Amino acid sequence: MEKIREEIKEKARQALASKEVDVILAWEKGELWYDSYPAFFTKEKDIDSLVWDSFCVNNLSKYLLEYTMTDKKIGVFVKGCDALAFNQLVQDNRVSRDKVVLYGLPCSGMVDPDKVRTKNLNQGLTEIKKSKDKLIFITKDKEITVPAHEVYYDKCLHCRYPNPVTYDQLVGETVAAEGVLDDSVRFSGVKELEELSCEERFEYWDGQFSKCIRCFACRNVCPACSCKQCTFDDSDLEVLGKAREDSEDKFFHLIRAYHVAGRCIDCGECSRVCPQDISLEKLNRKLIKDINELYGEYQAGLDPSAKAPLGTYKLEDADSFTVGEKGGKKREKNSKR
């Protein structure tokens, strides 16, 4: 990644020097070995601290919202998931395409610090190098080589778009779309829950949501949660009380899931940042699976000009709300939009 990192730095310097952009959005290294966090760069001299390593997991497109109300032009480095998020923000009219320059970064996966700790690979760690499908963990005394898939984030193992789906300039070479692409595997966790009884499903989700500490990390990191003011922050509405209540925690997660339905890009950031390990990806994928079955396969963020399945209406749309004795048109199998 060192070669690509230098290309990224040079691209960022040139963009600022030529006034192609006013700001560069990328990553910077923190104090800890796994800490590579989003950062804004406005001066050429600061580009030296820009990094591109195995821990640049944050979806940068979410941070573009800070610049939506300014006249500044911003350059942002986007992985596959970041590019999907960017397209979704454009489709939601939250980001102006002509104010952003996209530098595409092919990405084969990011390293999960928890998996590194579990394997005790973090002791004295100074550098991680990639060699094809393996990662080399380097310390002062030794080098340990492990298969990359053993330490990648679960969400990266299921990535369907390792290469950015949109960009103005591409940095580096595209990578093979490895990992889980088959929907039977992608939705396997959802199908397992669907096979449970109503009581068993309720018990499962009751246990999941009861872990919530209402930190709102899932909402804050989600590119589809882009409202200028969130309903749950409006004190006048009194949607959520100050004290934690199980019923309100369930209400928050279910309403948020429905708010992003049809717009969730399945980037897995909500599950990654949840300090309580709530299986939010299963909830989101359940809605994605239902939408695909009702209206035909749809990938949010793939094409910002495409009509979203829940944003348009046709008379022949599947109607699963009024069936049988209550009247209404019975839903046909494999109904398409």
C-alpha positions as CSV (number, residue, x, y, z in Angstrom):
1,M,0.0,0.0,0.0
2,E,3.0,2.3,0.3
3,K,3.2,3.0,-3.4
4,I,-0.5,3.8,-3.6
5,R,-0.1,6.0,-0.4
6,E,2.5,8.1,-2.1
7,E,0.3,8.4,-5.2
8,I,-2.5,9.6,-3.0
9,K,-0.4,12.2,-1.3
10,E,0.9,13.5,-4.7
11,K,-2.6,13.6,-6.0
12,A,-3.8,15.6,-3.0
13,R,-0.9,18.0,-3.1
14,Q,-1.5,18.7,-6.8
15,A,-5.2,19.2,-6.3
16,L,-4.6,21.8,-3.6
17,A,-1.8,23.6,-5.4
18,S,-3.7,23.9,-8.6
19,K,-6.8,25.0,-6.8
20,E,-8.7,22.1,-8.3
21,V,-10.2,21.8,-4.8
22,D,-10.2,23.9,-1.7
23,V,-10.3,21.0,0.7
24,I,-9.1,17.3,0.7
25,L,-11.0,14.7,2.7
26,A,-8.9,11.6,3.4
27,W,-7.4,9.9,6.5
28,E,-4.9,10.7,9.1
29,K,-3.1,8.5,11.6
30,G,-3.9,8.7,15.3
31,E,-1.8,7.7,18.3
32,L,-2.9,4.1,18.3
33,W,-1.8,1.4,15.8
34,Y,-5.3,0.9,14.5
35,D,-6.5,4.5,14.5
36,S,-6.8,5.9,11.0
37,Y,-9.5,8.6,11.2
38,P,-11.2,11.0,8.7
39,A,-9.4,14.3,8.3
40,F,-9.8,17.5,6.3
41,F,-6.6,19.0,4.6
42,T,-6.5,22.6,3.4
43,K,-2.7,23.2,3.1
44,E,-0.2,21.4,1.0
45,K,2.3,21.1,3.9
46,D,-0.3,19.1,5.9
47,I,-0.5,16.4,3.3
48,D,2.5,14.6,4.8
49,S,0.3,13.3,7.6
50,L,-2.2,11.8,5.1
51,V,-2.4,8.0,5.3
52,W,-3.7,5.1,3.4
53,D,-3.4,1.8,5.3
54,S,-5.3,-1.3,6.3
55,F,-7.4,0.7,8.9
56,C,-8.9,3.4,6.7
57,V,-12.3,1.8,7.1
58,N,-14.4,4.9,7.8
59,N,-16.9,5.8,5.0
60,L,-15.8,9.3,4.1
61,S,-18.9,10.4,2.1
62,K,-20.8,10.9,5.3
63,Y,-18.4,13.7,6.3
64,L,-19.2,15.7,3.1
65,L,-22.4,16.9,4.8
66,E,-20.3,19.4,6.7
67,Y,-19.5,21.2,3.5
68,T,-23.0,21.1,1.8
69,M,-23.7,24.7,2.9
70,T,-20.4,26.2,1.8
71,D,-19.0,27.3,-1.6
72,K,-15.9,25.3,-1.2
73,K,-15.0,22.5,-3.6
74,I,-13.9,19.4,-1.9
75,G,-11.8,16.4,-3.1
76,V,-12.5,13.1,-1.4
77,F,-10.9,9.7,-1.7
78,V,-13.6,7.0,-2.1
79,K,-13.5,3.2,-1.7
80,G,-16.3,1.1,-3.2
81,C,-18.6,1.6,-0.2
82,D,-17.8,5.4,0.0
83,A,-18.7,5.8,-3.7
84,L,-22.1,4.0,-3.1
85,A,-22.7,6.3,-0.2
86,F,-21.8,9.4,-2.3
87,N,-24.2,8.4,-5.0
88,Q,-26.9,8.0,-2.5
89,L,-26.3,11.4,-1.0
90,V,-26.5,12.9,-4.5
91,Q,-29.7,11.1,-5.1
92,D,-31.1,12.4,-1.8
93,N,-30.1,16.0,-2.9
94,R,-27.8,16.3,0.2
95,V,-24.6,16.7,-1.8
96,S,-24.0,18.7,-5.0
97,R,-22.1,16.6,-7.5
98,D,-20.4,19.6,-9.2
99,K,-18.8,20.6,-5.8
100,V,-17.0,17.4,-5.3
101,V,-14.0,15.8,-7.0
102,L,-13.9,12.0,-6.5
103,Y,-10.6,10.1,-6.3
104,G,-11.3,6.4,-6.6
105,L,-9.5,3.9,-4.5
106,P,-9.8,0.2,-5.2
107,C,-10.0,-1.6,-1.8
108,S,-9.6,-5.4,-1.2
109,G,-10.6,-5.0,2.5
110,M,-9.8,-3.4,5.8
111,V,-8.4,-5.0,9.0
112,D,-10.5,-5.5,12.1
113,P,-8.5,-4.6,15.2
114,D,-10.5,-7.0,17.3
115,K,-9.5,-9.9,15.1
116,V,-5.9,-8.8,15.3
117,R,-6.0,-8.7,19.1
118,T,-7.7,-12.1,19.2
119,K,-4.7,-13.6,17.2
120,N,-2.3,-11.6,19.4
121,L,-0.8,-10.0,16.4
122,N,-0.8,-6.4,17.8
123,Q,2.1,-6.9,20.2
124,G,4.9,-4.6,19.1
125,L,3.2,-4.1,15.7
126,T,5.0,-1.6,13.6
127,E,3.6,-2.2,10.1
128,I,1.3,-4.3,8.0
129,K,2.1,-5.2,4.4
130,K,-0.1,-6.9,1.9
131,S,1.0,-9.7,-0.4
132,K,-1.7,-10.9,-2.7
133,D,-4.3,-12.6,-0.4
134,K,-2.1,-12.5,2.7
135,L,-1.1,-9.9,5.2
136,I,2.3,-9.6,6.8
137,F,2.3,-8.3,10.4
138,I,5.8,-6.8,11.1
139,T,7.2,-6.2,14.6
140,K,10.8,-5.3,15.6
141,D,11.6,-8.9,16.1
142,K,9.6,-10.9,13.6
143,E,7.1,-11.1,10.7
144,I,3.9,-13.1,10.9
145,T,2.0,-13.9,7.7
146,V,-1.8,-14.7,7.9
147,P,-4.5,-15.1,5.3
148,A,-6.1,-11.7,4.8
149,H,-9.7,-13.0,5.2
150,E,-8.9,-14.1,8.8
151,V,-8.4,-10.5,10.0
152,Y,-10.6,-8.5,7.6
153,Y,-13.9,-7.0,8.8
154,D,-16.8,-9.3,8.2
155,K,-18.4,-6.6,6.2
156,C,-15.4,-6.5,3.9
157,L,-15.6,-10.3,3.4
158,H,-19.2,-9.7,2.0
159,C,-18.3,-6.6,-0.1
160,R,-19.8,-6.7,-3.6
161,Y,-18.2,-3.5,-4.8
162,P,-14.4,-3.4,-3.9
163,N,-13.9,-0.9,-6.7
164,P,-15.5,2.5,-6.6
165,V,-18.7,2.6,-8.8
166,T,-18.1,6.3,-9.6
167,Y,-15.0,8.6,-9.6
168,D,-13.4,11.4,-11.5
169,Q,-9.9,10.0,-11.2
170,L,-8.8,6.5,-10.3
171,V,-5.7,5.9,-8.1
172,G,-4.1,2.5,-8.4
173,E,-5.4,-0.6,-10.2
174,T,-8.8,-2.2,-9.8
175,V,-9.0,-5.3,-7.6
176,A,-10.9,-8.6,-8.2
177,A,-14.4,-8.8,-6.7
178,E,-13.7,-11.6,-4.3
179,G,-15.7,-12.7,-1.3
180,V,-19.4,-13.3,-1.0
181,L,-21.3,-12.0,-4.0
182,D,-24.1,-14.6,-3.9
183,D,-27.3,-13.4,-2.3
184,S,-28.0,-16.8,-0.8
185,V,-25.0,-16.2,1.4
186,R,-25.5,-12.4,1.8
187,F,-29.0,-13.0,3.2
188,S,-28.3,-16.2,5.0
189,G,-28.6,-14.6,8.4
190,V,-31.9,-13.1,7.4
191,K,-33.3,-16.4,6.2
192,E,-32.4,-18.0,9.4
193,L,-34.4,-15.5,11.3
194,E,-37.3,-15.8,8.8
195,E,-37.5,-19.5,9.6
196,L,-38.1,-18.8,13.3
197,S,-41.6,-18.4,14.8
198,C,-43.0,-14.9,15.5
199,E,-42.3,-15.5,19.2
200,E,-38.7,-16.6,18.5
201,R,-38.0,-13.6,16.2
202,F,-39.5,-11.2,18.8
203,E,-37.3,-12.8,21.5
204,Y,-34.2,-12.4,19.3
205,W,-34.8,-8.8,18.5
206,D,-35.9,-8.0,22.0
207,G,-32.5,-9.3,23.2
208,Q,-30.6,-7.3,20.6
209,F,-32.4,-4.0,21.2
210,S,-32.2,-4.4,25.0
211,K,-28.4,-4.0,24.6
212,C,-28.8,-0.5,23.1
213,I,-27.3,2.3,25.2
214,R,-28.8,4.9,22.8
215,C,-25.4,6.4,21.9
216,F,-26.7,7.0,18.3
217,A,-23.4,5.9,16.8
218,C,-25.3,3.9,14.2
219,R,-27.2,6.9,13.1
220,N,-24.3,9.3,13.2
221,V,-22.1,7.1,10.9
222,C,-24.8,6.1,8.4
223,P,-24.6,7.9,5.0
224,A,-28.4,7.3,4.5
225,C,-29.1,9.2,7.8
226,S,-28.6,12.6,6.3
227,C,-31.4,14.7,7.6
228,K,-30.5,18.2,8.7
229,Q,-32.3,17.6,11.9
230,C,-33.1,14.1,13.1
231,T,-36.6,13.4,14.5
232,F,-35.0,11.8,17.5
233,D,-33.1,15.1,18.4
234,D,-36.2,17.2,18.2
235,S,-37.1,17.9,21.9
236,D,-40.4,19.5,21.0
237,L,-41.7,16.2,19.6
238,E,-40.8,14.3,22.7
239,V,-40.2,11.1,20.7
240,L,-37.6,9.7,23.1
241,G,-37.4,10.4,26.8
242,K,-34.2,11.1,28.6
243,A,-34.4,7.9,30.6
244,R,-33.7,4.6,28.7
245,E,-36.8,2.5,28.1
246,D,-36.8,-0.8,26.2
247,S,-39.8,0.2,24.2
248,E,-38.2,3.4,23.1
249,D,-35.0,1.7,22.2
250,K,-37.0,-0.7,19.9
251,F,-38.9,2.3,18.5
252,F,-35.6,4.1,17.6
253,H,-34.1,1.2,15.8
254,L,-37.2,0.1,13.9
255,I,-38.0,3.7,12.8
256,R,-34.4,4.3,11.7
257,A,-34.4,1.1,9.7
258,Y,-37.6,2.1,7.9
259,H,-36.2,5.6,7.3
260,V,-33.2,4.2,5.4
261,A,-35.1,1.4,3.7
262,G,-34.4,1.5,0.0
263,R,-31.5,3.9,0.6
264,C,-29.2,1.7,2.8
265,I,-26.1,0.8,0.7
266,D,-25.3,-2.1,3.0
267,C,-21.9,-0.7,3.9
268,G,-22.1,-2.3,7.4
269,E,-20.8,0.9,9.2
270,C,-23.7,0.8,11.7
271,S,-22.8,-2.6,12.9
272,R,-19.1,-1.8,12.9
273,V,-19.4,1.2,15.2
274,C,-22.0,-0.3,17.6
275,P,-20.3,-0.7,21.0
276,Q,-22.9,-3.3,22.0
277,D,-22.6,-5.5,18.9
278,I,-26.2,-5.2,17.9
279,S,-26.9,-7.1,14.7
280,L,-28.1,-4.1,12.8
281,E,-26.9,-5.5,9.5
282,K,-29.5,-8.3,9.7
283,L,-32.3,-5.7,10.2
284,N,-31.1,-3.6,7.2
285,R,-30.6,-6.7,5.0
286,K,-34.1,-8.0,5.9
287,L,-35.6,-4.8,4.4
288,I,-33.2,-5.0,1.4
289,K,-34.2,-8.6,0.8
290,D,-37.9,-7.7,1.0
291,I,-37.5,-4.8,-1.4
292,N,-35.7,-7.0,-3.9
293,E,-38.4,-9.6,-3.7
294,L,-41.2,-7.1,-4.1
295,Y,-39.9,-4.8,-6.7
296,G,-36.9,-6.4,-8.3
297,E,-33.2,-6.3,-7.3
298,Y,-32.0,-2.9,-6.4
299,Q,-28.7,-1.6,-5.1
300,A,-28.9,1.7,-3.4
301,G,-26.1,4.1,-4.5
302,L,-25.2,2.2,-7.6
303,D,-26.9,4.8,-10.0
304,P,-28.0,8.2,-8.6
305,S,-30.3,8.7,-11.6
306,A,-32.2,5.5,-11.0
307,K,-35.7,5.6,-9.5
308,A,-35.7,4.3,-5.9
309,P,-38.2,1.5,-5.3
310,L,-39.8,3.3,-2.4
311,G,-39.7,6.7,-4.0
312,T,-42.0,5.9,-7.0
313,Y,-45.4,4.3,-7.4
314,K,-47.0,2.2,-10.1
315,L,-50.4,0.7,-10.3
316,E,-49.0,-2.8,-10.8
317,D,-46.8,-2.6,-7.7
318,A,-47.1,-5.5,-5.3
319,D,-49.7,-5.0,-2.7
320,S,-49.1,-7.2,0.4
321,F,-51.1,-5.0,2.8
322,T,-54.6,-5.8,1.7
323,V,-55.0,-9.4,0.7
324,G,-57.8,-11.9,0.9
325,E,-61.1,-11.1,2.6
326,K,-60.1,-7.5,3.3
327,G,-59.9,-6.9,-0.5
328,G,-57.2,-5.4,-2.6
329,K,-55.0,-6.9,-5.3
330,K,-53.2,-10.1,-4.3
331,R,-49.5,-9.9,-4.8
332,E,-48.1,-12.0,-7.6
333,K,-44.9,-13.9,-7.2
334,N,-41.7,-12.1,-8.5
335,S,-43.5,-8.9,-9.1
336,K,-41.2,-6.3,-10.7
337,R,-41.4,-2.6,-10.8
